[in-house]
Amino acid sequence: MSVLVHLCRSCGHQQTWHSAGNGGYTSCRCCRAYQCDPEPEPVLLQTFSFPGWRVEPLLVPGSIRNPRSMHSTECCSCDACLAAYDRLAGTARSA
């Protein structure tokens, strides 16, 4: 599923790479130290289905990414991610 992610200003990797359990998958010193300086605005990380390579739907902020797996993470649900989701999904939230 496509997701919104915050990238680290120091190394450019996803914020989730800096969390416990993920540092061992990269040689990046920043990620392995669990120190992230996230960009305030999220970016769209598109994923593609196989076969066919169609763009997968965008996960709603706060959803669980890779559920029931050891790589399960919760998608960010900050105000910036909610606003980006609304723009990209063409939805409007009521106040």
N, C-alpha and C positions, 0 to 999 in steps of 0.2 A: 504494500500500500504506500502511496506517496505520502510524504510527511513534511511538516514545517519544522525546521531545526535552527538553532542558534549556533553560529560558528564562533570559535575562540579567536579573539583578536591577536593573540600571541602566535598560535601555530596554524590556525585555519581549520582545525578539525572540529567535528561536531561536539557540542557541549557534553553529550552523553558519553563520549569517549573518555572523559575526565573523571568518570564516576568509578567507584570501587567495582572490581570485577572485570572492567574493560581495559585497564591500563596494561595488562599483560599481552594484549593483542597488537601492540604497536611499540616501536622503539622511540617514539616521541617523548622527550624528557618532560615536556609540559603535561602531556596526558598521563604519564606514569606517576607524576607528582600530584595528580588530582587537583591541579590548579588551573582554573579556567577563568578567562576574562571574556565573557560572552558579548558578542555584538547585540545591541538592543533590538534590532530588527531581524526577524527570522528570514530564512531563505527557503525556497521550495526545493525539496529533494524528491525528484520524480523517480518512481520505480516502474518497471515494465513487466507485463505478464508474459508468460511463456507457455505455449508457443504463441506467436503472433506479434510479440513486442508492442502490445497496446499499453498506453499510459494507464496505470492503475488509479483508482479513485483516491482522493485526498482524505486522510484520516482526520476526524474531528479532534481539535485540541482537547487534551485530557484523556483521549482513548489510549488503550494499551496496544503497543506495537509489539509484534511477535509474541502474542499470548501463548501460554502453555509451553514456553521454551526457556532455556537458560539465558537467552538474550532478551527477555521480556523487559520493556521499559515503558514508562508512561510518557505520552507526548506532552510537551509543554502547553500549559493553558493560560499563559500570561496575557495581558491585554493586547500586546502587539501580535501575538499568535492568533488570538480570537479575531482581531481586526483583519489580519491577512487572510485568515480562513474565510471570513465573510466576503472579502473582495474576490478571492479566487473561486469560491463556490457559488458566488452570486446570491448569497443569502443576506438577510437583514435581521438583526436581533432587535427585539423590542426592549425598550429601556425599563 
